Amino acid sequence: MSETSAYILNAVQTPAAMEAVYRSIDRGHSTDEAIADDTALGDELRQQGLTGLQVVGLIGRQEPDYYTVDLPWRTGDDSLDFRMAVLHELAVDADESDWGKQSVVLLNYQYLLQKERQSFKSDDATLYNKMNSWQRQDRGYAPRSQQGEIDLNQPKFVNWTRLAEHIGLIYKASGRQHTTYPDPELIYQSLRMAVNDVGNDGRVTIDDYVEWLRENLLLVTLTGDRNVPEPLARILFNLVRDGRIRIVERGDVGAVGLNGVPRREGIDKEANSIEVVA
Amino acid sequence: MSDSLQTNVVRPDADESSRCPHFNAVDEETLRRLFSKVAAVRSEDYELFQFTHRPMDVFRGTSAGGEVWSEDRIYQEFSDDRIGNFAVVIEGEVGTGKSELCAYLSHQLRRDGRPMLHIDKDDDLMSILSERIPKFYEDHFDEEMPGASDFQNLRDDIVDIPQAVANNATSGAIINLRHRGYDVTPGRGQEDDIRDYVAEKLEQLVERGEYAQKIQFVSENEYKQREELQVFDDDVPLTEAVDAWNEELWREIKNRYNTASLGDVLEQVGQEFEDTRPVIVFEDFSIAAMEAEKLRNYMERDKSADNWDFIVAGTRDSTEVLHTQTAEDRFEFFQTNEQESNSVLFLDRDSAVDFVRPYLGYIKTHDDSVRYDRDTDDGTFELRPAPEGSICAQCEFCDESFRDLFPFNQPFLRRIYTGLDESQQSPREFIMEVFEVLQTFHDGFIDAPSSAANLRTLEDPIYVADAVYEDAEAFADLAKWYGDERGDVVVVDRKFVDAFGFPTEGLPDEVEIDGGEVRIATTGGGPSDRCPECNADAWATDDEGNRVCSNCGYGTGGGGGKTPLERKIEEQKGRVDSWVENPGKFQKTDQYVRTALRDLLEKLTDGFRLIEGTPLRYNLSSQKSPYVYPDTNEAPDDDQIVLDRNDFRRSELRTIVEYGVRLDKSARTADTEALIEACGTQLTGYANEWRDRIFETQLEHNDVFYIQSADYDFTDFIVSTYATITLLDNPWTEITAERLNERFQSDDEFALNQELLDGFQDTLSHDQIQHIKTCMDKADYVENVLGALLGVSASTLDVPAVRTRMERNPPYSVLDKLGRGYIQNIESRVRFESGHNIKDLADTMYDIRGALEDVRDHGYRRETVEYVIGDLAGTALEQVSDRYEKLKTYDNVDPDLTERLGRVCQYSQKELDDVVVAAQLAEELDNGDQFEQIIATLASIRLDNDSLVTDFKSVPLTGTSGPVDLGQEFTEVSQHYVN
């Protein structure tokens, strides 16, 4: 893990700048000057966008030109494609044996998912200190700068909430109040991708889906009693309710439960797979 | 007892389809008679009635709440030695035991040898007179009752020749009315119509049940609706006309057939009984209105020769006619139920089990399995041991605590009673509820009585952990109805699990089964509800409603047990399961849930904001829920989403209802954060759905903002509005994405450019100018929303995105497609703040578009633009100032010239350059598209009213025809003026 590269939670306070800059480069504005002309972004915002994209891995540079890395998926929604690409790049780099420096983005979210925290405030010191400890002690992640280990603090956590909200992982209710709310469309599209990559006959086992998520999008594991953590389970429940997926029992794979949601039509009792319907 | 029963006893737990062996021997008819709604049906079988009847107490008097009499005390009133008529009037609501008391008194008096004339609830006046009384007479005196044939003739004629009877009655009644002094002269057609009407009424008279409540030929409504009946002058009051019709029609019929009134007939029959007093029982008093008064007069008259005992039961409405002062003095009135309630004295929570016990036990009496030692004083039953050889003795399945009650147990029956709405806690409702469960189970539709559908809407405070509802629902039902709460678990006798064939493996962890009992976890992990002083689970309620520990007295005098708020919360939590089944029935619970969810949605949307962080919000009515349930007939309004109660776990709903109660009763104790922490993801889903719904119906619908051929959206409207505002703020720059971003980044307040305002006075009407000012007042709101829709940050727009949008949907084209009618389709509840709503803004923009059109057509100041370009372009103000300074040194220069020149020299070169650039822009755009022409016009108007331009124009120069710069002009001028 590099000590010299930028740490995204310091470098990016305005995550929307990342997408604006990415689009500009993608349209052929490859130099800093050209990007400035195209986007009218001020120096600071433009630099945030460039740095954020670089540390995530969505752009590269061959002096003096920037170039974009292709987005991994095309869903028909450009914004969603970009957000999923950010997550993908972060997920690819989030290897437990060798964490990427920016893995904090996904690890913070994993903490919320695994601990089933459904709401929080962006200035909750207790929460970000717990996240910090959990990342070091349980997950073995300790990012460093030249000044030493980087700990989560309020400015960094606020920056994380902005980034997480922009990507579609959390929801801002008001002021500092947020809820854990994975964008249902993002989850639905991830299911389609997972079915395509590791599924069969229009369905994927829940075990495989969770693993696919870990490798491609989000750090998440089943709970100790083989249940999907509640915030993610509720989104799956809503997708079933909306007739977009079914959670079914197919084959001999072990059953997986959904934490915190009631039974309903479209969710088998001993479900082990997810079927994309529409 | 048959041998087959003794040798073929199959225990309930033998296999999945087993039942109590007694139920195999009972037929449906017996069951139905046993649980008949009408006590009379059960009382037809004296043995059954005796076994199941429970001693009753009722209130004496004409209203509940007074002295209490037992049924035996009432029976004692029926003395053989009475002189004159006597009546007991039993009043009460439906199903509160009137018929039961009638049946008890009837049985007692029949056993005493009294002649009993029973008037059935379906009897009407005609059947009483033509059938009941003649038969009663014949039964006791072995001869036909004198005059009986008159009633029979009347009845037969009505059946066979109704039209003829009607002709006779109608003609006679009309003549009688005339003799009474009424000016009644119906035409032939009208008289025929009256006859048809009377014939129809007569036919109804002999159809039983039609006249159960009231026999009348003509009611007030009928008189008003049937023109043929309106034979009286207009000055005859309605009531008088109706009474006159009824009296004369009935008089004609009675005279024609020599029929006596009911009172006369009873008097005639009663006098035949010399050594006893006959009894007439009106089980459900509904005598014809006309006859009821005569009957009452007969009942209450003070004549020693009369000898009838009357037992009259009915609802207060039907017995109202008996409430004369005389009757109330002479009769005994009793009330079966409490005032304003269906509760009765002989049935409450404590007596509920014993009340229904004989009904269930009766099924097991035929082999003596069930026999009771009864304590008639307190109405309790003690089950005797099953005798050797009886089915129960052989089966040995049941515990003695529920052997006679199986397939129920005591908690189950008690909870059915307490689960009924207070207004429904009548004996009949209770018995019917139990029977419905039993019938459903008996017919095999359900595996266990606790799963009966009718139980689901009853209030039952027991609830268990979510996993039990979700993965072992039958156990949740079992716990709710059979269970005994012990701390964090509900305990059920395992026998019920075995009897109903429930699985004992593969259950959630919250269900534990051992050899003797099943323990089903409640929500688990909650605080102990044991007494904090002595740890006993022995709560009781004192007279003031405070919870006190009956073991140590903790809480006595208040302050110890649960607060009223806590009790209210517990009560509402206990209703959640029932509310889920039928929210309409549990309206208070529903109200708390709605209060809670509305509040949570409001908080998650920061006051029903449509876009986070912006002033754009929806002013949802305080009386309105933002949702409807999917299983109601109610379609969602445009500002409502569909919310399924079953999307929540029960524990969540209990938390939500608690939150609702707290909001209502003690808002400061409502912990919003805890609730959002518990189900924030789910609630966020609803918040987003609700916002999407408002956007879909109010801001993005095909019927709002634009005429239908337009393919623009709300963001286009905001961009176009912002572009227009920016233009009106400063018309000297072209409207581009960059320009909008520049303005977006500026901290300057938006305002209509003063030079434009001056120029508009000549071009626009007062109203049009006002629209523009109004629009400018809302600039900050528009800017805020634009930032949320197309901003990169709080101070920077996503310029490429704005550019793309403006290229695709040019601002003026967007405004051009606004439609007044479509704007009206936007709810005024979509607003920035009170007084500033989107509809008004769109309306204003519609008007502004029109105003800009007018400006374009009439306002371009070509001369000024040309003057600036021709005369001012290239002017170096420094040079002008130099010359001006020299000019001032001459004495004989025109002072007006020096003054005006001095004024223009106050301007900076930049100001002059800006003016020139603006003029060049105007000239360039004047040949462009519509929007560009508007920009050109506005720029020219501003130029025309700009002080720099007017000051330059005011300098009294000569020879300015050529396109030469002012410097040169000034040189010539100075030479001209200097001598």
Chai-1 contact restraints between the chains, C-beta under 6 A:
chainA,res_idxA,chainB,res_idxB,connection_type,confidence,min_distance_angstrom,max_distance_angstrom,comment,restraint_id
A,T14,B,S793,contact,1.0,0.0,6.0,A-B,restraint_1
A,A16,B,V792,contact,1.0,0.0,6.0,A-B,restraint_2
A,A17,B,V792,contact,1.0,0.0,6.0,A-B,restraint_3
A,A20,B,V792,contact,1.0,0.0,6.0,A-B,restraint_4
A,A20,B,D798,contact,1.0,0.0,6.0,A-B,restraint_5
A,T39,B,V799,contact,1.0,0.0,6.0,A-B,restraint_6
A,A40,B,E738,contact,1.0,0.0,6.0,A-B,restraint_7
A,A40,B,N741,contact,1.0,0.0,6.0,A-B,restraint_8
A,A40,B,V799,contact,1.0,0.0,6.0,A-B,restraint_9
A,L45,B,T796,contact,1.0,0.0,6.0,A-B,restraint_10
A,Q118,B,E677,contact,1.0,0.0,6.0,A-B,restraint_11
A,Q118,B,G680,contact,1.0,0.0,6.0,A-B,restraint_12
A,Q118,B,T681,contact,1.0,0.0,6.0,A-B,restraint_13
A,S119,B,I676,contact,1.0,0.0,6.0,A-B,restraint_14
A,S119,B,E677,contact,1.0,0.0,6.0,A-B,restraint_15
A,S119,B,G680,contact,1.0,0.0,6.0,A-B,restraint_16
A,Y171,B,T684,contact,1.0,0.0,6.0,A-B,restraint_17
A,K172,B,E612,contact,1.0,0.0,6.0,A-B,restraint_18
A,A173,B,L604,contact,1.0,0.0,6.0,A-B,restraint_19
A,S174,B,D606,contact,1.0,0.0,6.0,A-B,restraint_20
A,T179,B,G680,contact,1.0,0.0,6.0,A-B,restraint_21
A,T179,B,T684,contact,1.0,0.0,6.0,A-B,restraint_22
A,T180,B,T681,contact,1.0,0.0,6.0,A-B,restraint_23
A,Y181,B,T681,contact,1.0,0.0,6.0,A-B,restraint_24
A,Y181,B,T684,contact,1.0,0.0,6.0,A-B,restraint_25
A,P231,B,T681,contact,1.0,0.0,6.0,A-B,restraint_26
A,R234,B,T681,contact,1.0,0.0,6.0,A-B,restraint_27
A,R234,B,Q682,contact,1.0,0.0,6.0,A-B,restraint_28
A,N238,B,G685,contact,1.0,0.0,6.0,A-B,restraint_29
A,P262,B,E470,contact,1.0,0.0,6.0,A-B,restraint_30
A,P262,B,R649,contact,1.0,0.0,6.0,A-B,restraint_31
A,R263,B,E470,contact,1.0,0.0,6.0,A-B,restraint_32
